[in-house]
Amino acid sequence: MTSKADLLRARFSSQNVLSVTKGTPIKAYLLPSTDAHQSEYLADHDFRVKFLTGFTGSNAYVAVTNDKAATEQLVPPFTLLKQGQADSITVEDFVSENLHDGDWIGIDPSLHTYEAGQKLIKTLEGMGIQVAAIRGNLVDEFWNNRPPLQPKGPIILTPEEHGRCMEDKLKDLRQRIGKKKCDSVILSALDDIMWLLNIRGFDIQYNPLAYSYLLVTASEVHLFMDKADEA
């Protein structure tokens, strides 16, 4: 029976990958346990690490090479990488031991912040490893029964519930934007968006969050959300 790790490896030479690497297959793929909003608690739709490895915790980082697979929990065919202990190694250490100068490694850029992504790229390139930011997640390509997103739409808090009006919060944010000599800011952290706009959602179990992005300019506010599921 083909393992999920092997199904992932089969995508190392897909057209989606080769279009980024100029025709060279990647030798490894990195997968953090988060979503495009850097959430700690995930909707079932985003449990890629759990689907791939069986890991059920909230903090893991998976590395899959052509012949090895590592995660923070021992689930065959994955090898345990202990974190925060004297004998532990980092993901970068694992990559350094298993890849060679000039090899390509793939990542899903939507699962990394800009700062963390740039740090990772700098570290790996310092080892001679080339990083391919691949649009779309390779795990999603064979996750056939992936739970769908089911946006419910947000609710608006009353003054008694929020304690501070949205206009005051936006005023403070715009002052901070101005001090940074910027014209606008894009927010992707769901808790930040919920707090700023005094709204709450139901898209992640046990968390009052709604999937969204927010663009704030000096005079406008644009909230981006999927249409609520009416089912």
C-alpha positions in Angstrom: 0.0 0.0 0.0 1.4 3.4 -1.0 2.0 5.6 2.1 1.0 9.2 2.3 4.6 10.1 2.4 5.1 8.4 -0.9 2.1 10.2 -2.4 3.7 13.4 -1.4 7.0 12.4 -2.9 5.2 11.7 -6.2 4.5 15.4 -6.3 8.1 16.4 -6.1 8.3 16.4 -9.9 4.8 17.7 -10.7 4.4 20.4 -13.2 3.4 22.8 -10.4 6.8 22.2 -8.8 8.9 22.2 -12.0 7.4 25.5 -13.1 9.1 27.1 -10.0 12.4 25.2 -10.1 12.9 25.5 -13.9 12.5 21.8 -14.5 14.3 20.4 -11.5 12.4 18.1 -9.0 12.6 19.1 -5.4 14.4 16.8 -3.0 12.3 17.6 0.1 9.1 19.4 1.3 8.5 21.3 4.6 5.1 21.4 6.2 4.4 23.4 9.5 1.2 22.7 11.4 -0.6 26.0 10.8 -2.8 27.7 8.4 -2.6 30.8 6.2 -3.4 33.0 9.2 -0.7 31.5 11.5 -3.4 30.1 13.7 -2.5 27.8 16.6 -5.9 26.1 16.6 -7.0 24.9 13.2 -10.2 24.0 11.4 -10.4 20.4 10.2 -9.8 21.7 6.7 -6.2 22.7 7.7 -5.1 19.6 9.6 -2.6 18.7 6.9 0.0 17.4 9.4 -2.5 15.2 11.2 -3.7 13.8 7.8 -0.1 13.1 6.7 1.4 11.8 9.9 -1.3 11.1 12.5 0.1 13.8 14.7 -2.7 15.3 16.8 -0.9 18.1 18.7 -0.9 21.8 17.9 2.8 22.3 17.3 4.7 20.2 14.7 6.9 20.7 11.7 7.2 17.9 9.1 10.1 17.4 6.7 9.9 14.8 3.9 12.8 13.9 1.7 13.0 11.4 -1.1 13.8 8.6 1.4 13.2 10.0 4.9 10.3 11.6 6.7 10.5 13.4 10.1 8.0 14.9 12.5 7.7 15.5 16.2 5.6 12.4 16.8 6.6 8.9 15.8 4.1 7.7 13.2 5.4 5.3 10.6 7.0 5.9 8.2 8.0 9.1 10.0 11.0 9.4 12.3 10.8 11.3 15.6 12.7 14.6 15.9 12.7 15.7 19.5 12.4 19.4 20.1 13.8 21.4 23.0 16.0 18.7 24.4 19.7 18.2 24.7 19.8 15.6 21.9 17.4 17.4 19.7 18.0 18.7 16.2 16.3 21.4 14.3 14.5 21.1 11.0 17.4 22.9 9.4 19.8 20.4 10.9 17.7 17.5 9.4 17.7 19.2 6.0 21.5 19.8 6.2 22.1 16.2 6.9 19.8 14.8 4.2 20.2 17.3 1.3 23.2 18.4 -0.8 24.5 21.6 -2.2 22.3 22.8 -5.1 19.2 20.7 -4.1 15.8 22.2 -4.1 13.4 22.1 -1.2 9.7 23.1 -1.4 7.5 25.1 0.9 4.0 26.5 0.9 4.6 30.2 1.3 1.1 30.8 2.6 2.0 28.8 5.8 4.9 31.1 6.7 5.0 34.7 7.8 7.2 37.0 5.7 9.7 37.3 8.4 9.9 33.6 9.2 9.9 32.8 5.5 12.8 35.1 4.8 14.7 33.7 7.8 14.2 30.1 6.6 15.2 30.9 3.1 18.4 32.7 4.3 19.3 29.8 6.5 18.7 27.2 3.8 20.4 29.2 1.1 23.4 29.5 3.5 23.6 25.7 3.3 23.5 25.8 -0.5 19.9 24.6 -0.6 17.5 26.4 -3.0 14.0 27.1 -1.8 11.0 26.8 -4.1 7.9 28.7 -2.9 5.2 26.5 -4.5 1.8 27.9 -5.0 -0.8 25.6 -3.5 -0.1 22.9 -0.9 1.2 19.6 -2.3 -0.6 17.6 0.4 -3.9 19.0 -0.7 -3.4 17.4 -4.1 -4.0 13.9 -2.7 -6.1 14.7 0.3 -9.3 13.3 -1.3 -11.6 13.5 1.6 -10.4 16.9 2.9 -13.1 18.5 5.1 -14.5 21.6 3.3 -14.4 25.1 4.8 -17.8 26.0 6.1 -17.8 29.8 6.7 -20.7 30.8 8.9 -20.4 34.6 8.7 -19.5 36.8 11.6 -21.6 38.5 14.3 -21.2 42.1 15.3 -20.7 42.7 19.0 -22.8 45.2 20.9 -21.3 48.2 22.8 -21.9 46.3 26.0 -19.9 43.4 24.7 -16.9 45.1 23.0 -16.2 47.9 25.4 -14.5 50.1 22.8 -15.8 51.2 19.4 -14.2 50.2 16.1 -13.7 53.8 15.1 -11.4 54.5 18.1 -9.4 51.4 17.4 -9.0 52.3 13.7 -7.9 55.8 14.7 -5.1 54.4 16.8 -4.1 51.9 14.1 -3.9 54.6 11.5 -1.7 56.7 13.8 0.6 53.8 14.0 0.6 53.3 10.3 1.5 57.0 9.8 4.4 56.8 12.2 5.8 53.9 10.1 5.4 56.2 7.1 3.1 53.6 5.4 -0.2 54.2 3.5 -2.0 51.0 4.6 -1.7 47.8 6.4 -2.9 44.2 5.7 -4.0 42.1 8.6 -4.2 38.3 8.4 -4.2 37.2 12.1 -7.8 36.3 12.8 -7.8 37.4 16.4 -6.5 40.8 15.4 -9.2 41.3 12.8 -12.0 40.1 15.2 -10.8 42.5 17.9 -10.3 45.5 15.7 -13.7 45.3 14.0 -15.6 44.1 17.1 -16.9 41.0 15.3 -16.7 37.3 16.2 -17.0 34.1 14.0 -17.6 30.4 14.1 -15.2 29.0 11.5 -12.8 27.2 13.9 -14.2 24.9 16.5 -14.0 26.3 20.1 -12.6 29.6 18.8 -14.7 32.7 18.0 -13.0 33.4 14.7 -14.0 34.0 11.1 -11.6 33.4 8.2 -10.8 36.8 6.8 -8.2 39.3 5.7 -8.3 43.0 6.4 -6.9 46.0 4.5 -6.9 49.3 6.3 -5.9 52.6 4.5 -6.0 56.2 5.7 -9.6 56.5 4.8 -11.0 53.0 4.0 -11.5 49.6 5.5 -11.8 46.5 3.3 -12.8 43.2 4.9 -12.3 40.1 2.7 -14.3 36.9 3.6 -15.8 34.0 1.9 -19.6 34.0 1.4 -21.3 32.4 4.4 -22.4 28.8 3.9 -26.2 28.8 3.9 -26.5 25.1 4.4 
